[in-house]
Amino acid sequence: MAQAEQTHARRLLPVSGTVVSIHTAPDAGKPMATLVEAEALAGAGLVGDRYFRGRGTYSTEANTGRQITLIESEALDAASDETGMRIQPRDSRRNVVTRGVGLNDLVGREFHIGEVRLRGIDLCEPCTHLAHLAGKPMLRSLVHRGGIRADILSDGVIRAGDAVGCDS
């Protein structure tokens, strides 16, 4: 099957994966803490995170898509291989690290993490600010696989091990 046909077929099938880890930081530039669970509030973000508190680097920009960010652990593994440096999940500065789900396919779609409903807004491309904070040369390795930004549509708790899925 050609690449375009495979991509089209993948988008027609339900997608599912799991949450590997959850991360928040209280302020812009502060280290990310790894959590077992985080409370998600619709229209606001993860309680205690820099964007929830209005203290993220890009907090002054439009709020759409700034409530939660996700990245695939597979992308971090590939970036580690390509750079020769171990890139830890918290180095990505993303809130939720997943496994087994193509996050780019969730842009423009509603999906869930455990009991929480979300909508994928756009790709979360890496920037020089990210590379500077992580102290690792991962920019090139994460282009088009730096995760996604999403809006939170329903309140709930997101936990490590939760299912990530989309039915349509």
N, C-alpha and C positions, 0 to 999 in steps of 0.2 A: 504494500500500500504506500502511495506517495506521501511525503511529509504533510502536504496540505490536507489530504484526505484523513490522515491520522489525527491532525489537529482538529479538524471539523468533527470527526467521530468522537473524540475525547470531550468536546464541548456539549455534545448531545447526551452523554452519559452522566448519571449522578456522580458526584465527586465526594470522596470522604478521606479523612486523615485523622491525626491526633495532635493534641497539644503536647509538645515536648517540654517547654518551659515558659515561664511568665516573668517579665522584667519591668520595673518602673524606676524612675529617678525623680526625686523631689523638686529639683531645679535644673535649669539648662546647664549642660556641661558637667553635672554631678555624675558620679558612677551609678550604673544601673544595679539595682538590688534584684536578686532572684527570689521569687515568691512561689509558694505552693498554690496559692489562689489569689484572685483579685476581684473586688466588687466592681462591676460595670454598671454605669448609670446612663440610660438612654439620653442622647443629645449632649452628653458631658464628657465621658471618658472613663478611665480607670481611676478609682478613688486613690488619691495620694500621688498620682503621676504628675509630672511637670505640666503637661498639657491640660489636664483636669484642673490644675491650680492656676493656669494662665501664665506659667513661668517657663514654657518651652521656648527654644530659640526662635521658632516660627509661630509663636502664639499670636502675634499681631496680624498674621495673615488670616484669610477667611477660614472659619472653623471647619467647614466641610472637609472631611477626610483627616482631621487632626485628632480625632477622638481615640483611635487605636491603630497601631501598626502591626503588621505580621510579616514574617519571613520564613522561608522553607529551610529546615536544617540541612537538606540536601545541597542548597546553594552555599551555605556556610562551609560544608564539607568540601565542596568543589573549590571554593575560594581558598581554603586552607591548603589544598593540594597544589593549586596554581601558584600561590605565593610562597609556599614552603614554610608558612607560619601557622600555628594553631590559632584559628579565629574562634573565640568562644561565643556562645549565643548572646551574651550581654554586650559584646563588642559591636554587634550590629545596631545597637541603640533602638531595636524594635521591641515592642511590648510582648508579642506572642511568637514563639518559635514553633513551627509545625513540622510534621513528617507525613508524607504520603498523599499530599494534596497539592495540585498545581494552583498556587495562589493567583497567578496572573489571570487565570480563567474566571476568577471570582469578581473581577472588576466589572461593575455595572449589574451585578447580581446580588440577590439576598442570599445569605447563608447563615449557618449557626455555629456557635462554639458552645457545646453543652446546651444549656438552657437559654443562652443569649443569642438574640437575632441581630445580624449586622448587614450592612450593605457595602460592598467593595466600591470605592470611589475612584482611585487611580493608582498607578504604579508609584512606588516609593523608591525612586532612583537614588543611588548613593551620591554623596557630595563630598567636597574636600573637608567640610566641617566634620563629617562622620569619620573620615580617615584620620583627621587630626586628633579627635577625641579618643579614638581607639588606639592610635599610635601604631597602626598597621597599614601597609600598602594594599588595601583591598578594593579600591575604587574600580579599577578595570574589571576585576573578577566578579563584581556584583552588578554590572550594567545589565539591565533588563531582567535581573533576578534578585533585586534588592528588596523585594517584598511589595506589599500593598498598604495603602491607607484605607481606613474604613470608618464608617459612622456606626454608632451603636444605636439600635432601634428598640431594644427592650432591656430592662434592668435584669440583673442576675449576677451569679458568681461564676467566673471562669476559673477552671482548675487544671493543673497539670494532669494529663491523661484524658481530658475531655475529647469527645469526638468533634471533628470539624467537618461540616457537610453542607451540601447543596443538592436539593432534590430536582432541580430543573436546569 
